[in-house]
Amino acid sequence: MSRFSLMILSAVIGLLLIGFVAVPGVRNIFALLKTQTDLEGNIAELHDIMTSRDRLQAEYRAIPEADITKLNQILPEGPEIGNLLSVYEALAKRNGLALISIDFSGGAQVRAGGAQAARPTSASNQKIVKAPSGDATLLPVVQNLQGSYDAFRRYLRDIEFLLNVTDITDISFSPSDLQNASFSIRGATYYFQK
């Protein structure tokens, strides 16, 4: 074999080695570089998430305790009927109305001053209906009040801004005169079931 043939054979063997060894290695290098770029993007995204988390935790810790207490009062952890009765009664007094009776559909009608009157119970009045959304439970409330129309309007305005969420679904009244009318409010308040 001549020297020239040996050089050509060496060059061919070298090119084949380069083709079989170096090209897959270069492909692996490019794949690793792409993976590294993807990982750097993920790391940057995680740093952004951690920064957002730290910012939200700082904002959460900055919420005053009084505000957290108010938020907890919006939906208490039980029906708290006694508390609701005192709130509604205080609102009625403050607005110049007499709270004649209040019914939480639990089988007993509570009269102003804490006296209870027996009332016939039915299956529909015994239940506290589960609200369709989440863990909040619906507590029906029927109130009977007496007083002037202006006092009643003020009472409704105050109910609107109560911490306990109260939805009014029905209002009826029978005016004997504008200064002494009887009002009936049907609605609901909500609480978390324990």
C-alpha positions in Angstrom: 0.0 0.0 0.0 1.2 3.3 -0.9 1.6 6.1 1.4 -1.0 8.1 -0.4 -3.5 5.2 0.1 -2.7 4.9 3.7 -3.4 8.6 4.2 -6.7 8.4 2.4 -7.6 5.3 4.5 -6.6 7.2 7.7 -8.6 10.2 6.6 -11.7 8.0 5.9 -11.3 6.2 9.2 -10.9 9.6 11.0 -14.0 11.0 9.3 -16.0 7.9 10.3 -14.8 8.2 13.9 -15.8 11.8 13.8 -19.2 10.9 12.4 -19.8 8.2 14.9 -18.3 9.7 18.0 -18.2 13.5 17.6 -21.6 14.2 16.0 -23.7 12.4 18.7 -21.5 14.2 21.3 -22.2 17.5 19.7 -25.9 16.7 19.6 -25.8 15.8 23.3 -24.0 19.1 24.0 -26.8 21.1 22.1 -29.5 19.1 24.0 -27.8 19.8 27.3 -27.5 23.5 26.4 -31.2 23.6 25.6 -32.0 21.8 28.9 -29.8 24.3 30.8 -31.7 27.2 29.2 -35.0 25.7 30.1 -33.8 25.1 33.7 -32.6 28.7 34.0 -36.1 29.9 32.8 -37.7 27.7 35.4 -35.4 29.0 38.1 -36.2 32.6 37.2 -39.9 31.7 37.3 -39.5 30.1 40.7 -37.7 33.2 42.0 -40.6 35.4 40.8 -43.0 33.1 42.5 -41.0 33.2 45.8 -40.8 37.0 45.6 -44.6 37.1 45.1 -45.1 34.7 48.0 -42.9 36.8 50.3 -44.7 39.9 49.3 -48.1 38.3 49.9 -47.0 37.0 53.3 -45.8 40.4 54.3 -49.1 41.9 53.2 -51.0 39.2 55.1 -49.0 39.9 58.3 -49.7 43.6 57.9 -53.5 43.1 58.2 -54.5 44.5 61.6 -56.0 42.0 64.0 -59.2 44.1 64.2 -59.8 43.6 60.5 -59.2 39.9 60.8 -61.8 39.8 63.7 -64.3 41.7 61.5 -63.7 39.2 58.6 -64.4 36.3 61.0 -67.6 38.0 62.1 -69.0 38.2 58.6 -69.5 34.4 58.6 -69.3 33.2 62.2 -68.6 29.5 63.0 -72.1 28.8 64.3 -75.5 30.3 64.1 -74.9 32.6 67.2 -78.7 33.2 67.4 -78.3 35.0 70.8 -75.8 37.4 69.3 -77.9 38.0 66.2 -81.0 38.7 68.4 -79.1 41.3 70.4 -77.7 42.9 67.2 -81.1 43.2 65.6 -82.8 44.4 68.8 -80.1 47.1 69.3 -80.5 48.2 65.7 -84.3 48.5 66.1 -83.9 50.5 69.3 -81.3 52.8 67.8 -83.6 53.6 64.9 -86.7 54.0 67.0 -88.5 50.8 66.1 -89.9 48.1 68.4 -88.8 44.6 67.6 -92.0 42.7 68.2 -90.7 39.2 67.3 -87.9 37.5 65.5 -88.0 33.9 64.1 -84.9 32.0 63.2 -87.1 29.1 61.9 -85.9 26.9 64.7 -89.3 26.1 66.2 -89.5 28.9 68.7 -90.4 32.5 68.2 -88.2 34.9 70.3 -90.0 38.0 71.4 -88.2 41.2 72.3 -86.9 41.1 75.9 -86.0 37.4 75.6 -89.4 35.8 76.2 -90.1 32.8 74.0 -93.5 31.9 72.7 -94.4 28.3 71.8 -95.1 27.9 68.1 -96.2 24.9 66.1 -93.3 23.3 64.4 -93.3 21.8 61.0 -90.6 19.8 59.2 -89.8 22.8 56.9 -89.3 25.1 59.9 -87.0 22.7 61.8 -84.3 22.7 59.2 -81.3 25.0 58.7 -80.9 24.7 55.0 -77.4 24.1 53.6 -76.5 26.9 51.2 -75.6 25.6 47.7 -72.2 27.3 47.7 -69.3 25.9 49.9 -69.5 25.5 53.6 -71.8 28.4 54.4 -75.1 27.5 56.0 -78.3 29.5 55.5 -80.1 30.7 58.6 -83.6 32.0 57.8 -84.7 35.1 59.7 -88.2 36.6 60.0 -88.5 39.9 61.9 -91.7 41.8 62.9 -91.2 45.4 63.8 -93.3 48.4 64.6 -92.6 52.1 64.2 -92.4 54.9 61.6 -91.6 54.4 58.0 -88.5 56.6 58.3 -87.2 54.6 61.2 -87.8 51.4 59.2 -85.8 52.9 56.2 -82.9 53.7 58.6 -83.1 50.2 60.1 -82.8 48.6 56.6 -79.8 50.9 55.8 -78.1 49.7 59.1 -78.8 46.1 58.2 -77.1 46.6 54.9 -73.9 47.6 56.7 -74.0 44.9 59.4 -70.9 42.7 59.7 -73.1 39.7 59.7 -74.2 39.2 56.0 -78.0 39.5 55.9 -80.0 39.1 52.7 -83.5 40.5 52.8 -85.8 38.6 50.4 -89.3 39.9 51.4 -90.7 43.0 53.1 -94.3 43.5 53.9 -96.0 46.2 56.0 -99.4 47.2 57.1 -99.6 50.9 57.8 -102.2 52.1 60.3 -100.5 55.5 59.9 -97.1 56.6 58.8 -95.9 56.9 62.4 -97.1 53.6 63.6 -96.8 50.8 61.0 -96.1 47.1 61.3 -93.3 45.7 59.2 -92.3 42.2 58.5 -88.9 41.3 57.0 -88.0 37.9 55.7 -84.4 37.1 54.9 -81.4 35.0 55.8 -78.0 35.3 57.4 -75.1 32.8 57.0 -72.6 31.0 59.1 -70.0 28.3 58.8 -71.2 24.9 60.1 -69.0 23.5 62.8 
